[in-house]
């Protein structure tokens, strides 16, 4: 985007000028007309004002910004992104407006609370059974809706009684029969650490099955939730902390592997945008999605292929933040290596962390999810899979699990772990 940056102050007049320029381009193109709620609101607004884009700025603009949940699908969909002369970056534009609105109008305490994933995770896992029970109480959820603005029907992923990091630290050290062929620093994510811990366990099991040495460095939330309120300062702090923690391992020859697409996207794409210098670029260049990394091993002839269980038919929803990485369909390919028949579902789940938990956006998020569920219903499947545990949760709530006999959606790495016959 011309003259605009996430880490430098933005002139308000320049931001408004560039917004009008981008809205004009989007109106003329309309390639993203059905991609997300923001574009529907934008283009419907332009039509309502008979093509006068400037009138959208006073009438629909706030809603356009609020309905963007940073899926980033439009960036890869757009024919005018850099290096095109238009240099159009719609997701960055939305973040800059969230940043501006936050500075001008403040941020609701609810919105600040919901992005404190490490704090919420640490407190909730201490008394996980009690936390999970309390969150299942309908009466309390109604109170949460009135006080916090968290929708009473938003299904919340259970907190693990033992964090993934704690499991990794206390488990017996593996005794490999030969020196490791590869070394990996695992960036587990706060979601895996506190809630989807089995995804982390499966990741470690499959990597070690393939002769890879795994370490889990100190880490904190990648910073992705802060995009919801345009808090670039918080994102920079998270990026700096994680880069400082991961860089020594990269210098020791370790690759960084991430099982959650939003986090791998942050390390690959966003950290070099948020921080100056070569260090974030080094982190970016050595970061891999878990299935991307395993398919890299396959290309090198180093992937174990002694699978003992056939996964069967898998309806695989590829998350938006994985599609944005432009690495192809590595999870699909890996599951097919294990013998699965994979049907691709290229539809957004509509979850996006805290965005879909908010009372005002939950119904819209479920409407978005129905498109993916309809596609799953049309695909005969024994399992539903998604690389994003929250997308899997959303699909389950929207009805996908009912289509496959009540089986909850799995991460592809869990399916591969089961195909190897490793204990879950």
C-alpha positions in Angstrom: 0.0 0.0 0.0 1.5 3.3 -1.1 2.9 5.2 1.9 1.2 3.2 4.6 2.9 1.0 7.1 1.8 -1.0 10.2 4.8 0.2 12.2 5.0 3.9 11.3 2.5 6.7 12.1 -0.1 7.1 9.4 -1.3 10.5 8.3 -5.1 10.5 8.7 -5.6 12.5 5.5 -3.4 10.0 3.6 -5.3 7.1 5.1 -8.7 8.5 4.0 -7.3 9.4 0.5 -5.9 5.9 0.1 -9.2 4.3 1.4 -11.2 6.1 -1.3 -8.7 5.0 -3.9 -8.9 1.4 -2.8 -12.7 1.4 -2.5 -12.9 2.8 -6.1 -10.7 0.0 -7.3 -12.8 -2.6 -5.5 -16.0 -1.2 -6.9 -14.6 -1.4 -10.4 -13.3 -4.9 -9.9 -15.8 -6.7 -7.6 -13.8 -9.9 -7.8 -14.2 -10.3 -4.0 -18.0 -9.6 -4.0 -18.8 -12.9 -2.1 -15.6 -13.4 -0.2 -16.4 -12.0 3.2 -19.0 -9.8 5.0 -16.8 -6.7 4.6 -16.9 -6.8 0.8 -20.6 -7.4 0.8 -21.2 -4.4 3.0 -18.8 -2.2 1.0 -20.2 -3.1 -2.5 -23.8 -3.0 -1.3 -23.1 0.5 0.2 -21.5 1.7 -3.1 -24.6 0.5 -5.0 -26.9 2.1 -2.4 -25.2 5.5 -2.9 -25.3 5.2 -6.7 -21.6 4.7 -7.1 -20.6 7.6 -4.9 -17.8 5.9 -2.9 -17.1 8.9 -0.8 -20.6 8.5 0.8 -19.7 5.0 1.9 -17.1 6.6 4.2 -19.7 8.3 6.3 -22.4 5.6 6.2 -21.0 2.0 5.9 -17.3 2.4 6.5 -17.3 1.6 10.2 -19.2 -1.6 9.5 -16.8 -2.6 6.7 -13.9 -2.3 9.1 -15.7 -4.2 12.0 -16.7 -7.1 9.7 -13.1 -7.7 8.6 -11.7 -10.6 10.7 -8.3 -10.6 8.9 -8.8 -13.9 7.0 -6.6 -12.4 4.3 -8.3 -14.3 1.5 -8.8 -11.1 -0.4 -5.1 -10.5 -0.6 -4.3 -13.6 -2.7 -7.6 -13.2 -4.6 -6.8 -9.6 -5.6 -5.1 -8.9 -9.0 -3.9 -5.5 -7.8 -1.6 -6.4 -4.8 2.1 -5.4 -4.9 4.1 -5.3 -7.2 1.1 -4.0 -9.2 1.1 -0.2 -9.6 -2.1 0.0 -7.5 -0.3 -1.7 -4.6 -3.6 -2.7 -3.0 -3.6 -4.3 0.4 -7.1 -4.5 1.7 -6.3 -6.4 5.0 -3.6 -3.9 5.9 -6.1 -1.1 5.2 -8.5 -2.6 7.6 -5.9 -3.0 10.3 -4.9 0.6 10.0 -8.5 1.7 10.4 -8.9 -0.5 13.4 -5.8 1.1 14.8 -7.2 4.6 14.1 -10.6 3.9 15.6 -8.9 2.5 18.7 -6.9 5.6 19.1 -9.9 8.0 18.5 -12.6 6.1 20.3 -10.9 3.8 22.6 -11.2 0.0 22.8 -13.9 -1.8 24.8 -12.5 -3.7 27.8 -14.3 -6.8 26.4 -12.2 -6.6 23.3 -9.0 -6.1 25.2 -9.8 -9.1 27.5 -10.6 -11.5 24.7 -7.2 -11.2 23.1 -5.3 -11.9 26.3 -4.9 -15.6 25.3 -1.9 -16.4 27.4 -3.5 -14.9 30.6 -6.8 -16.6 30.0 -5.1 -19.9 29.2 -2.9 -19.9 32.2 -5.7 -19.1 34.6 -8.2 -21.5 33.0 -5.9 -24.5 32.9 -5.1 -24.3 36.6 -8.6 -25.4 37.4 -9.5 -26.8 33.9 -12.3 -29.2 35.0 -14.0 -26.4 37.0 -13.5 -23.9 34.1 -15.0 -26.3 31.6 -18.0 -27.1 33.8 -18.7 -23.4 34.5 -18.5 -22.5 30.8 -21.1 -25.2 30.1 -23.7 -23.6 32.4 -26.4 -22.0 30.4 -27.3 -19.5 33.1 -23.8 -18.3 33.5 -23.4 -18.0 29.7 -26.4 -15.6 29.7 -24.6 -13.5 32.3 -21.4 -13.6 30.2 -23.4 -12.4 27.2 -24.9 -9.4 29.1 -21.7 -8.5 31.0 -18.9 -9.5 28.6 -20.7 -9.4 25.3 -19.6 -13.1 24.6 -22.5 -14.9 22.8 -24.2 -17.5 25.0 -24.2 -20.0 22.1 -20.5 -19.6 21.2 -19.0 -23.0 21.8 -15.7 -22.7 23.6 -12.9 -25.2 23.3 -12.2 -27.1 26.5 -9.2 -26.2 28.5 -6.6 -29.0 29.0 -5.9 -30.0 32.6 -2.2 -30.2 31.6 -0.7 -27.8 29.2 1.2 -29.1 26.2 4.4 -27.5 27.4 4.0 -29.2 30.8 3.4 -32.5 29.0 6.5 -32.0 26.9 8.7 -31.2 29.9 7.6 -34.1 32.0 7.5 -36.9 29.4 10.5 -39.3 29.3 13.1 -38.2 26.9 13.1 -40.2 23.7 15.9 -42.6 23.1 16.6 -42.5 19.3 18.4 -45.5 17.8 20.4 -43.2 15.5 21.4 -39.5 15.5 18.5 -37.2 14.5 18.5 -36.3 10.8 16.7 -33.0 11.4 16.2 -30.6 14.3 13.0 -28.6 15.0 12.0 -25.8 17.3 8.3 -26.2 17.8 6.2 -23.1 18.1 3.1 -24.7 19.6 0.8 -21.7 19.9 -1.2 -20.6 22.9 -4.2 -22.5 21.4 -2.3 -25.8 21.4 -0.7 -25.1 24.7 -3.8 -24.5 26.7 -6.6 -26.2 24.8 -5.8 -28.3 21.7 -2.9 -30.0 23.5 -3.4 -33.3 21.6 -2.5 -31.5 18.4 0.9 -30.6 19.9 1.4 -34.1 21.2 0.6 -35.6 17.7 3.0 -33.1 16.1 5.8 -34.2 18.4 5.0 -37.9 17.9 5.0 -37.7 14.1 8.2 -35.6 14.0 10.0 -38.0 16.3 8.7 -41.0 14.3 10.5 -39.4 11.4 13.8 -39.1 13.2 13.4 -35.3 14.0 14.7 -33.9 17.3 12.1 -31.6 18.8 12.6 -28.8 21.3 10.0 -26.3 22.6 11.5 -22.9 23.2 10.0 -20.2 25.4 7.2 -18.5 23.5 4.1 -16.4 23.9 1.0 -15.7 21.8 2.1 -14.9 18.3 0.2 -11.6 18.3 -2.5 -12.5 15.7 -5.4 -11.7 18.1 -4.3 -8.1 18.4 -5.2 -7.6 14.7 -8.8 -7.5 15.9 -8.3 -4.2 17.6 -5.4 -2.9 15.5 -3.0 -3.0 18.4 0.3 -2.9 16.5 2.3 -2.1 19.6 1.2 -5.4 21.2 1.9 -7.2 18.0 5.4 -5.8 17.8 6.1 -6.8 21.5 5.0 -10.3 20.8 7.0 -10.5 17.6 10.1 -9.1 19.3 9.8 -11.6 22.2 9.3 -14.6 20.0 12.0 -13.6 17.5 14.5 -13.2 20.4 13.5 -16.7 21.7 13.6 -18.5 18.4 16.6 -16.9 16.7 19.3 -18.8 18.8 17.7 -22.1 17.8 17.7 -21.2 14.1 21.4 -20.2 14.4 22.0 -23.7 15.8 20.5 -25.3 12.7 16.9 -25.8 13.9 13.9 -25.2 11.7 10.8 -23.7 13.2 7.6 -25.8 12.8 4.1 -24.6 13.7 0.9 -26.7 13.8 -1.5 -23.7 13.7 -1.8 -21.7 10.5 -2.5 -18.3 12.0 0.7 -18.5 14.0 2.9 -19.8 11.1 1.4 -16.9 9.0 2.5 -14.4 11.7 6.0 -15.8 11.8 6.3 -16.0 8.0 4.5 -12.9 6.8 3.7 -10.5 9.5 6.8 -10.4 11.7 9.0 -9.0 8.8 6.3 -6.3 8.4 6.1 -5.5 12.1 9.9 -5.4 12.9 12.8 -3.9 11.1 16.1 -5.7 10.4 17.2 -9.1 9.2 16.3 -11.1 12.3 12.5 -11.4 11.6 13.3 -12.2 8.0 15.6 -15.1 9.2 12.8 -16.4 11.4 10.4 -16.2 8.4 12.7 -18.0 6.1 13.1 -21.0 8.5 9.4 -21.3 9.5 7.2 -24.1 8.2 3.7 -25.3 8.7 3.9 -28.8 10.2 2.5 -30.6 7.1 4.6 -28.4 4.8 7.6 -29.5 6.8 6.7 -33.2 6.6 6.1 -33.0 2.8 9.6 -31.4 2.6 10.9 -34.5 4.3 9.1 -36.6 1.7 10.7 -34.7 -1.2 14.0 -35.4 0.4 13.2 -39.1 0.7 13.1 -38.9 4.5 9.4 -39.4 5.3 8.5 -42.7 7.0 5.8 -44.4 5.0 5.1 -47.4 7.2 1.5 -46.4 7.8 -0.6 -49.2 9.4 -4.1 -47.6 9.5 -6.0 -46.2 6.5 -7.8 -42.9 7.5 -10.5 -43.5 4.9 -12.4 -40.6 3.3 -11.6 -37.2 4.7 -13.5 -33.9 4.1 -10.6 -31.5 4.6 -11.3 -27.8 5.2 -8.2 -25.7 4.5 -8.1 -22.7 6.8 -7.8 -19.2 5.3 -4.5 -18.4 7.0 -3.0 -21.6 5.4 -4.3 -20.7 2.0 -2.7 -17.2 2.4 0.7 -18.8 2.7 0.7 -20.0 -0.9 2.4 -23.3 -0.1 -0.1 -25.5 -2.0 -2.2 -28.3 -0.3 0.5 -30.0 1.9 -2.0 -31.3 4.5 -4.0 -32.9 1.7 -0.9 -34.5 0.2 0.3 -35.8 3.5 -3.0 -37.4 4.4 -3.0 -39.0 0.9 0.5 -40.4 1.6 -1.2 -42.1 4.6 -3.8 -43.6 2.3 -6.7 -41.2 2.8 -9.1 -40.1 0.1 -9.3 -36.4 0.6 -12.0 -34.0 -0.6 -10.9 -30.4 -0.4 -13.3 -27.9 1.2 -12.1 -24.4 0.2 -14.6 -22.5 2.3 -14.0 -20.2 5.3 -15.2 -21.5 8.7 -15.9 -18.0 9.9 -14.4 -18.4 13.4 -11.4 -16.1 13.7 -10.9 -16.5 17.4 -12.5 -13.7 19.4 -14.3 -12.1 16.5 -16.9 -14.8 16.3 -17.3 -15.0 20.1 -18.7 -11.5 20.2 -22.4 -11.2 20.5 -22.7 -8.9 17.5 -20.8 -11.2 15.2 -21.6 -14.7 16.3 -24.7 -15.1 14.1 -22.8 -13.8 11.1 -19.9 -16.2 11.8 -22.3 -19.2 11.8 -23.8 -18.0 8.5 -20.3 -18.0 7.0 -19.7 -21.6 8.4 -22.8 -23.0 6.7 -21.1 -22.8 3.3 -18.3 -25.1 4.4 -20.8 -27.4 6.1 -22.9 -27.7 2.9 -19.7 -28.6 1.0 -18.9 -31.3 3.7 -22.4 -32.7 3.4 -21.9 -33.1 -0.3 -18.6 -35.0 0.2 -19.0 -38.6 1.5 -16.6 -38.7 4.4 -15.5 -40.7 7.4 -13.6 -37.8 9.0 -13.6 -34.0 8.9 -10.3 -32.3 9.1 -8.9 -28.8 9.5 -5.5 -27.5 10.3 -7.1 -24.9 12.6 -8.6 -26.3 15.8 -10.9 -23.3 16.1 -12.1 -23.9 12.5 -12.7 -27.5 13.4 -14.7 -26.4 16.5 -16.7 -24.0 14.3 -17.5 -26.7 11.8 -18.6 -29.1 14.6 -20.9 -26.5 16.0 -22.3 -25.6 12.6 -23.2 -29.3 12.0 -20.3 -30.9 10.1 -19.7 -33.5 12.9 -23.3 -34.7 12.6 -22.7 -35.5 9.0 -19.9 -37.9 9.9 -21.6 -39.8 12.8 -20.8 -37.3 15.5 -17.0 -37.4 15.1 -15.3 -34.2 15.9 -13.1 -32.5 13.3 -9.4 -33.5 13.6 -6.2 -31.8 12.7 -4.4 -33.5 9.8 -1.4 -34.3 12.0 -3.7 -36.2 14.4 -5.0 -38.2 11.4 -1.4 -38.9 10.3 -0.4 -39.9 13.9 -3.3 -42.4 13.9 -2.3 -43.7 10.5 1.1 -44.5 11.8 -0.5 -46.4 14.7 1.1 -44.2 17.3 -0.8 -44.0 20.7 -3.1 -41.0 21.2 
